[in-house]
Amino acid sequence: MKMNVIDKNLKLYIPIFQWLPQYHSGLLKGDLIAGITLASFVLPESMAYATLAGVPSYYGIYCCLAGGLLFAFFTTSQHVAVGPTSATSLMIGTTVATLAGGDLQRWAAIAALTALVVAVLCFIAFLFKLSSLVNFISDSILLGFKAGAALSIMATQIPKLFGVEGGGGHFFGRMVSLFQHLPETNWVVLSFGIIAMVLLFFGDKILPGKPVSLVIVIVSIIVLSFTQLASLGMHITGEIPAGLPSLAKPSLRFNDINGVMELAFACFLMGYIETISAAKTFAIKNNYTINPHQELLSLGFANFAAAFSSAYVVSGGLSQSTVNEKSGAKTPLSLIICSLTLGIILLFLTGLLKNLPEVILAVIVLHAVSGLIKIKELKQVYQLSKLEFAVAMVAFISVLLFGILTGVLLAVLTSLLLLIRRISYPHVALLGRIGNSIHYSDMERHADNILIDGIIILRIESSILYFNEENALQKINYNIENYGGNLKLVIIDLSASPFIDVAGSKMLLQLSNQLKKKGISLKVVEALSNVRDIMRKQGMEEVIGHISRMVSIDDAVHEFETSKS
């Protein structure tokens, strides 16, 4: 019995034990091709993102190798691939620059420590079942944030495209610095980069999902190896250490670094959102389900592995996951094959990468992040809701002015403030009868509804809480004061109020007492069970009578009309 429980828990929390025993040879071909293709795609992309983070380019390979290996054991997604992403890489690069004080060794140590803190945050969120917290960040805010992040990232890479020095602490500062250095443009570097950009753009259009960037990397290495371009100001990545990343704990403790917690929290939020977004996308497309709660665990172990492998924060990315899915991946085994392929490259082929031009890495980043700017979707948000578009623009401008780290934290704050604002001003609908039926709806939307003489029917369309009960009461009183007739009964429909707290129930009790002094009765109808319970404990039944789930609006109206006759 005990062994069965252990076996069940292993399969529940380590999903590889669910699908691996059922694995068959028919799946291997797809996973093998997908794993090798994925490795060839993430190799240049991860190296490019590592330069954004300010760490040696090969740290990006370590991220994919270590993070992807453990992620495969715990994920419920068949297609999500993890590695460094553009947004988290730039957050780390811009924030750690200040924390490290220019010390490259300390820079790398802080990046690894950040991954460890992200892992801990994932484990805490998993234990306390906090996976739904990221839902507070709306899609509209993410659209604005990602567009701002894309421009910020581009501003760090465009100087490399022109072969000039970059500078500035935010987007506008970097652009000013770029214009100041434009007269120093290295036309060899710029021409090389533009040719690569054109090839990459058209290559992705003609061969979507194929490792076009790897082909460009190989060609550029060959060109640099057999020409004198390097002597014309073309910077190269240089020697990459051969061998697998060494396993060691981060050399710094959390107490040694002020500011890591804020950075890690932002990376955790962005990383989990990106991972779940990709996972849901491919689960829907391929008709299977994922467990968002379990993905906290998989992301936690991926970052734990990265922290102990000289790497930094990893998360699921849409671009690499798309390559994985389009290449025929059937199970997370493709991630393990990808890690093994990257391991072989690190063991035997690193010498071939030393002549990789840095401008090619910049081009790969520029091409990758350009897809984050969703003009069509922003237009659609503008058409649907001016308010949500305005909030998206707040996130967009915050990132450009204050950087990605502050931008993502402001995006979270904006999301929460928007949610609180919506709940703080609940809609209180004045209801009227629909013709001669027993149904009632909002008079504001259906002006031909019939008002009942002597009765006001109001529906509170929100939970009634301590921070919105006063606004709800004001709207109730407004309708009562503007009735303009001989009011005898106020019916409060609570069918759209899923929860009521102590302050909310006290407000309704006070309302009933005020109305009673004016000779007006109050009737509460269609309240949910937990709402009825707290109102009974508040003593409302002693004032307004029994609060029953069986009484509808029409029942209360019929009872009133019968009592008049």
N, C-alpha and C positions, 0 to 999 in steps of 0.2 A: 504494500500500500504506500509506504514511504517513498519507495523508488518511483512509483507512478506519479506521485506529487512532484518529485524532483524533475522527472522527465517532462511533465506538463509545464513546469515553470521554465525549464530550459527552452522549450519550444516557444513559449509565450514571449520571453524576454530576449532570446537569441534566435531569431527567425530562420537562420541558416539551417538549424536542426529540423525545421519543418519542410523546407524545399529540397535540401540536399539528399535525403534518403529516397526521394521520388525522382531524382535527376536521372535522365537517360541520354543515350548517345545522340538522339535526334536533336537535342538542344545544344550540343557541344559546338557544332559548326558555327551557329549564330553567335554564341558567346565568344568563341575564339576569334572570329573575324572582328566582332565589335570591340573586344578588349585590345587587340593590336591596333585597330583604327583609332580607338580612343587615346591610346598611348601616343600615337603619332600626332594627334591633334593637341593634346594637353601639354606635350613637351615644349613647344615654342610658346604657347599661350601662358603656361604657368611661369616660365622664365621671364616673360614680359611683365606679368603681374608682380613678380618678386621685385623687379626694379622699381615699381610703384611703391612697394612697401619699404624700399630703401635697404633691403638685404641683398646678399649675393644672388645672382639669377638662378643658380642651381637649387636654392632653398625652395623655389616653386616646384621643382621636380620632387623634392622630399615631401612637400605637402601632399601631392597627388599619390605618391607611393605609400606613405604611412597612413594618411587619412583615409584613402580609398580602400586600403586593405581591411581596416577595422570596421569601416562603415558597411562593407559588404556583409559582415557577420550579423549586424543588428538591424539593418533597414528592412522595411516592408515594401519598398518600391523596387520594381524590376529594372528601372532604367536610370534613376538619378545617379549622377557621377559627381563626386566632391573634389574640391581643390581650392586654390586661392581664387577670389573673385576681385573684380576691379574696384568695387566700392569699399570692401573691407581692406584691401591692399592700400588704397590711398588714405583711408582713415588711419591705418597703422603708420604709414610713411609720414604723414603730416604731424601726427600727435607724438610719435616716438622721437621725431627729430628734436623736439623740445626736451623731452624727458631724458634722452641719451646725452645731450650736450655735445654732440659731434663725435662721440666715442662709438666707432662702428661695432666693436665687440659687445659693448653694453646695449647698443641698438638691437642686435640680434637676440641678446638675452631677454630684453624686454618684450620683443615680439613673441618669443617662445613662452614667456610667462603669461602674456595676454591669452595665448591659446589655452593654457592650463586654466586660467580663470574662466574663460568661456566654457570649457568643459565642466567646471564645477557648477556654473550657472545652469547649464543644461541638465545636469544631474539633479540639482535642487528643484528646477522646474518640473522634472519628471516625477520626483518623489511627491511633490505637492500638487501634481496634476494641473499645471499652469499653462498647458499648451494653448488654451483659448485666449490668453492674454494678448498675444500678437494680433488678434482680431480687432483690437482697439485702433490699429493703424489702418486707415481706410485705403482702398485701392487708388482713390483720387490723390491722396497725399503721397503715396508711393510713386505715382506717375510724375508728380512735380519733383519729388526728391531724386528720382532716377535721372530725370532730364538735367537737373542741376549738377548731379554727380558726374554725369557724362561730360558736361562742359568743363567741370573742374579737372577731371582726369585728362581731357584733351589739352587743357592749358598746361599741364605738366609735360606732355609728350611732344607738342608742336615745336618747342625749342630744339628738341633732339632731331626733328625732321629737317629743320633749317640749319642744323649743325652749329647752334649758338648756345651760350650759357642761359639757363633759366633762372628765375628769381621770383620773389613775391610770396606772400603768405596766403593769399586767396586768389580767386579767379581774376578779379580785376587787376590786382597787383601783378599777377603773372603776365597778363596781356600787355600791361604797360611796359613791363620789363622786356617782353618779346619785341615790341615796336622799337624800343630803344636800341636793341641789339640787331635789328634787321639789316643794317648796313654791313654787318659782319657775316652775313649768310655764306655758308660753304655750299657753293653751287653743285659740287660733286655729290655731297651728301644729300642735298635736296633732290637732285635728279634721280639718284639711286632710290630714294624713298618714294618718290612719286611713281616711278616705274613699278616698284613693288606694290604700292597701294592700288594702282590700276589693275595689275595682275590678280591681286587678292580679291578685289571687288568683282571683277568679271569671272574669276575662277569660282567664287562662291555662287554666283548666279547660274553658271553653266553646270557646275558639279556640286550642288548643295549636299552638305553632310560629309563631303570628302575632305581629307587632310590637305587642303590646298596650301595652307600656311606652312606645312612641313616641306612641301616641294619648293616653295619660295625660300625657305631657310636653307635647304640643301644647295639650291642654285647659288644663293648669295655667298655661302661658305666657299663653294668652288671658285666663284669669281674672285673673292678676296684672297684665296690661297694661290691663285695663279696670275694675279695682276699686282700692280703697284698701288692700288687704290688706298690701301691702308696708310701709305705715306702721304696721302693727300688730305689727311684729317679725318679719315673714316675710323671711328673708334670701334673696337671689337671687345667681346666679352672676356677674352683671355682664358687662361687655364681653368678648367673645372676639375676639382678633386675627384680622382677615380675611387670607386668603391661606394658601398651603401652608407647611408647616414649612420653615425654612431649613436647608440642609445644612451642617453644621459638625461637626468632631471634638469629643469631650468636652473641656471646658476644663481638666480636672484630669488629672494623671497618677496611676497606681496608687500610686506611692511617696508621694503627698501624703496618702493616706487610709489609716489603720490601721482594719481591720475590714471593708473592702470584700470581701476574699477570702472570709471566712466567709459573708457575706451572699450573695455571688455563687454560692458552692458550693451553699448551701441553695436558692436560686432555680433553679439549674441542675437539681438533683435533682427538685424539685417540678415544674418546667416540663416536663422530659422525661417524667416519669411521667404527668402530665396529658395531654401530647400523644400519647404512645403508647397510653394507655388509651382515649382518644377514637378514635384511628386504628384500633385493633384492633376496637373496638365496631362501627364502621360498615363496616369491611372484611368482618367476619363476616356482618353483616346484609345487605350488598349483594353478597356472593360475589365478592370480589376480594382480592388480597394486597397487603400493604405491606412495606416494607423498613425494619425498626427502625433499622438502621445508617445508612441514608440520611437518616432523620428527624433524626439528630444534625446533619447538614449543613444541612438545611432550617431547623431551629431556630436554628442558629448564624448563618445569613445573615439570618434574621428579626430577631434581636437586634442584629446588626451594623447593619442598616438603622435600627433603633430608636435605637441609640446615636448615630447621626449625624443624627438628625432631631428632636432635642429631645424624645425620648420616654424610655421606660424599659423594663424587662424584659417580654417577651411570651412567651406559650406557647399551645399549643392548649387550648381549653376545651370541655367537654362541652356547655354550654348553647348557645353560638354555633354549634358544629358541628351540634348537633341542629336548630337553625333552618335552617342551610344545607342539610342533608340533606332535611328535611321540605319545604323550599320548592322542591325539584326539582333541586338541583345535580347536574351530570353529570361535571364536571371541575373542576380548580382555577381555571379561568377565572372562576368565580363570585367568587373572592377578588379577582381583578384588577378585575372590575366593581364589587365592593364598595369597593375603594380609590378607583376613579375617582368613584364616587358621593359618597364622603366628601370627596374633593378638590373636587368641585363645591359641596358644602355649605360647605366652608371658604372658598372663593373668593367665593361670592355670598349665602350665607344665614346667616352668623354673627350678624348683627344680630337675627335672630328668636329667638336663644337667650339673650339677655341677661337676660330676665325669668324664667328657669327657677328655681323655688324649690329651695333646697338640700335641703329636707325631702323632695322628690320623689326626689332622688338617693339619700338615705338609705333611703327606702322600696324603691327598686330593689335596693339592696345587700342589705337585710334579706330581701327576697323571694328573691333569687338564692342567698344562702348557706344559707337554711333547708333547701334540698335536699341539703346536705352531711351532714346529720344522718340517718344510716340506722339507725333503731331496729330495724327488722325484721332487717337484716343483722347487727347486733350481737347480737341475740338468737340468731340462727342460729349465729354463731361460739361463743357461750356454750354452746350445746347440743352443738356438735361437739367443742370443745376448751376446757376451762377455762384451760389455760395460755396459749393464744393470746388468749383474751379478756382475761386479766390483762395481757398485754403491750400489747394495744390500749388498756386503761385507763391504763397507764403513759404512753403517748403522749398520750392525752386530757388527763390531769392535768398533764403536763409543759407542754403548750401553755397551759393555763389559768394555771398558776403562774408560768411563766418567759417566756411569749410565744412567738410562732410560730417565730421564727428558732431559738431554743434548743430549742424543741419538736421541730422537724424534725431538728435535729442529734442530739438524744437518741433520736429515732425510728430514725435510721440506726444509732446505736450499739447500741440495743436489738436491732435486726434482726441485726446482726453477732454480738452476744453470744449471742443465741438460736441462731443457726446454729452457732457454735463449740461451744455447750453440747451441742447435739444430736450433733455429730460427736465431741465429747470422750468421750461415754459410748455407745460402739457396742453394739448388741444382739448378744450372742453366744448363738445359739439351740442348744439341745440337740436333736438330731434322732433320730427313731426311724423304723423301717420301717413303711410303710403296708400293713398286712395281709401278704399273701404276694407283694406286688408288688416291683418293683425301685426304687420311689420312696420318698423320705424327706422328712419334714416336722417342724415344730417340735412338740416334746412338750408345751410349755406350752399350745398351742392345740388339740392333738389328743392327749389323755391316753391314748387307746386304741392309739396307735402302739406298736410292739414295739421294746424295747431289745435290742441284740445283746450276748450274753454275751462279756465280755472286751474290748469295744470302746466307746469314747466317740466320737460323731460330733458335731462342733461347726461351726456356720456363723457366720462373722464378717460381720455385715451392715452394713459400712461400709468406706470406705477406711481403711487402717492407716497412721497418720501419727505424727509425733514427739510430738504433744500428746494422742494417745488410745491409743497402744500400751500404756502401763502399765495403763490401765483395761481394755483388752481382755485383757491377760495375767492380771489379777486375776480376771476372769470365767472365763477358761479354767481357771485353777488351782482356782477354787471348784468347778467341775464335776468336776475330777479328784479333788479331796479328798473330795467327797461321793459318789463312785462306789459305795463300799461293797462292792466285789468284787475279784476278781483281774484287775486291768486289764493288758492286754497291748498295746493299740494305741489311739492317739489319731488320729482322722482330722479334719483341718481342711479344711472346704469353703470355698474362696475365690471361689466363683462370684458372690457378692454384694459383692466387694471390687474396685472398678474401678481402684484405685491403691494402691500401697504405696511408702513412701519408705525411705531408708536405715535410719532408726531402727526402722521397722516390720519390715523384713526381718531386722535384727539381733535383734529381739525373738523372732522365730520361730526363728532359729538358736540362741539361748540356750535357748529352750524345748526344742528337740530335744536339746540337750546335757544338760539337766537330766533329761529323761525317759529318756535313754539310760542314765544312771547308775542309774536305778531299774529298768532292764530293760524299759522301755516304749518301743515304737516310735512314731514320728511319720510320718504320711503326709499330704501335701498333694495335694488333688484339685481339678480344675475351675478352676484359676487362669487368669486372662486373660493374654494374651501379654505385655503390659508388666510384669505382676506376675511372671510366670515369669522374664523377662529379669533383673530386679533380684535375684531370689532366687538365680539361677544365679551372677551376679556376686558375690553375698555368700558363695558357697561352700556353699550348702545341699545341693546334689546330692551332694557328697562325704560328707555326714552321713546324709541320709535316702534317697538314691537318686534316680533320674531323675524329674524333675517333668514329667509329660506332660499335654498337653491332651486326650489320648484316654482317660485313666483317670477313671472316674466313681466316686461313692461306692459303688455296688453292686459295681463291679469290685474296689475295695480290700477290701470286706467279703468277697466271694467268694474272693479270693486268701488272706485270713487264714484263713477257714474251711477252705479246701482244705489249707493248710499244717498245720493241727492234726490232720487225719485221716491 
